[in-house]
Amino acid sequence: MSEAQKGWLEQRSSERLSDVLKVVYYPVDGNAAQAVSSEDYKDTTIEKIQEDRSRHSYIQAMTDDVSKGGMSIMTSTPMSIGQMLVIDLFLPKLNKPVKLLAEVRNVERNIKGANTFKAGLKIVSMSKSDLKRVENHIMELKFK
């Protein structure tokens, strides 16, 4: 039995701050390397999301907390540990969402209602410019 199965808690390298932000995501097949190299994981615009709705099943959710290394999201859609998600994170004052690839690390069921889930996500990939946008947003949160 591994340490994780015995109850070991993963240490986060980044402080998570409570924040409610809009998220649009969809699950992708395969591992992180395959997802990052796919056409789905590219910078996007709100217009492109609207055009692509027929191709993917986009799911809307809200964050519960954020950091530069991960986030928790609240959703009504079940998720499984290890699942890969392409996420568009909508930060205030930005014209286009931050695009990132995340892995589901844990899931809590029946949070705030019978059919709600809270998923802890680890960010696997994000552009440097998007990372800077997330870091700036976190700094604004800290000094509010």
N, C-alpha and C positions, 0 to 999 in steps of 0.2 A: 504494500500500500504506500502510495507516495505521500509526501508531506502535505500536499494540498488536500488530499482525501482525509487526512487525520485532523483537519481543522486549522491548518496554518493559514494565516491571512497574508495576502500579498501586500507589500509595502508600496505605497504610491510615491512616485518621485515628484509629483506636483500636487500642490494644495488645491482641493476642489472647493468652489464657492457656490452657494445657492444662487440659482439664476433660472428664470423661466424664459426660454427662447423657443421659437418655432423651428421644427425639424421636419424635413421631408426625406424619407429614406426608402430603399428597397433592398431586399436580400440579393446577394450574388452567389453563384455557385463557385466552388473551387477554393483554393487557398489564397493568401494575400498576394503572392507573386503573380498568380493568374489574374486576379482582380485588378491589380495595378496596371497590368499590360493591356487590359481590355479597353475597348472604345467607350465603355460605360463610365470609366473612371477618368474623366477629363473635366476641365473647367466648364461650367455650364451657366446658363442664364435662366431666368424665370420663364422666358419664352420657350426655351428648349425643353424645360420640364413640361410645359403645357403641351408641346408638340409630341413629346415622347410618352405621354400618359397611356396611349393605346398599346405601346410596346412593353411597358413595365407596369407593375402594380405598385405605384407609389403609395406610401403610407405616411400619414401625418401624425406627428407626436409633439411632445413638449419636453424640454430638458427639465431636470430637477436640480442638477448642479453641473458645473463645467470646470475644466482645467485644460492646460495645454497638452496633457497626456491622455485625457479621457473625459467621460461624462456619464451621467445617468439620464435615461429618458423614460418617460411615462407613456405607455401605449396600450391600446386595447387588442393588439395583435400578439399572440404567443411567439416567443423566440426560443432558440435553443443555444446552449453554451457552445462556443466555437463558431457560431454562424457569422459570416462576413456580411457587412452592410455598407452600401454606398450611401453617404449622408450629405444632404445639403443643409447647412446650419445657417439660419438667418440671424445675423447680428444687427443691432440697431445702427442706423446711419450709413449702412452699406447698400449699394445698388444691386449687388448680386450676392448670392449665398456663398459661404465658405464650403468647398467640396472636400470631403475626407473619406477615408476608408477606415472602418472600425470593426473590431472583433467583439462579440458578446462574451463577456467574462463571467457574469452571474445574472440570475433572473430571480426576482421575487414575484410571487403571484398574489392576486386579490388585494392589491394595494389601492386604497381609496375607492373600493367598490369591488363587486364580484368578478367583473371581467376586465380588470386592469392589471398591467404588468409594469414592473420597474426593472429595467435592464441596465446593468453596469457595463460600459463600453470602454475598450482600450483603443486609442487611436493608433492605427498601424501605418497610415501614410497620409501626408498632407503637403501641399506645396509650401515653400519657404514664405512666400508672400501671404498665404492664408494663415500660416502659423503666426506670423507677425500680427495679423489682424486679431487673431484669438488672444494673443498675449496682451495687445493693447486693450481689448475689451476687459480682460481679467484685471488689468491694472486700474481701469476706470471703476470696476466693481469694488476693488479693495479700498479705494480712496473716496467713496461716496459718503 
